[in-house]
Amino acid sequence: MAAKGIYRDPVRSSDGHFVKASGLRWMSLMLLAPIPRAGRIWALPFLTALVPSERACRERGRRHKPLLNVGGQLALQARRWLPGCDLVVVGDSGFSALLFLDARRRARITAITRLRLDAALYDPAPSRPPGTIKRPRTKGARLPTLTAILAAKDARWHAVVVPGWYGAGERTIEIASDTAVWRHGGLPVVPIRWVLIRDPEARFPPQALLCTDPTREPAQIVGWFVRRWTIEVTFQKARAHLGVETQRQWSDTAIARTTPCLLALFSIVTLLAARLSARQWRRVAAAAWYPKPRPTFADALAAVRYAIWRERILTTSPRRRARTKPRFRLPPPWAYALCHAA
């Protein structure tokens, strides 16, 4: 595989233990949308791109495109498709870069990522007096770091109940928020709203978030960021039910097409299941040791498969009133792949 590389495994690695993994690196843009029948947020992939390693690009004589550049292009493509919509992009700490955040802000895209606790935050630049000849200032006075705010006794904390906290139901947390300017030498100046989070029961260490739109509410920023957990659920369901990471092709074109198609199939199944009536949904599959009151992607896939089989194979012609022997008709290619996916 020409685009294969060696990367850090974020699941098996920790702060003191570094684990490498060999394979392909994909970047997927997903819509975090509520699914009424499931009663929760699902991540629906709609744009996936392959990010080759630097060594693979050098061996093939191509210019290496960093991860942030690929993510920026995907976000700009979504902006071109939806010019009048309010776009909010949620990413992990890898997207907490001033160049990336400034480009999203100029493209009218709100970005929400993690923020370092020792980030250099400043007040906005003061107004420039008329007749001043010097270069205009880009920042004001230096603000205390978020680490200092955590240790301060006069910090104002507010209790907030966040629904769907990483798939574990509601969670009560305490947040502190304010606006500032994030600046580093030689990089753009980005106005942000930072949100500091801590757990009253100390079940997780304090963490900080940033939003490039200072007018957003802190509770809304935390709610949007928590939805990012559903992306991991989508990857797990795509592996278990759609055959992602089980492909056996070796050509470059097949490698570049199969994974995006399988991830897009997750969204297609979800949209098709949403159009089915309640009668067309089968009973929610559950086990004695795992009660499941709400349907999952496995139930949506089963309902869509049953509807395809019934429509294409088991039904007779609507013009004939008498019951006749069903005539077998080949389904379209995407339906065949859906019914026979691993």
Secondary structure, DSSP 8 states (H G I E B T S, - for coil): -TT-EEEE-TTT--SS---EEEE--EEEEEEEEEETTTTEEEEEEEEEEE---HHHHHHTT-----HHHHHHHHHHHHHHH-TTS-EEEE--GGG--HHHHHHHHHTTEEEEEE--TT--EE-------TT--S---S--SB---HHHHHH-SS---EEEEESSGGGS--EEEEEEEEEEEE--TTS--EEEEEEEEE-TT-SS--EEEEES-TTS-HHHHHHHHHTTHHHHHHHHHHHHHH-TT-----SHHHHHHHHHHHHHHHHHHHHHHHHS-GGGS-----BTTB--SS--HHHHHHHHHHHHHIIIII---TT--S----------HHHHHHHT--
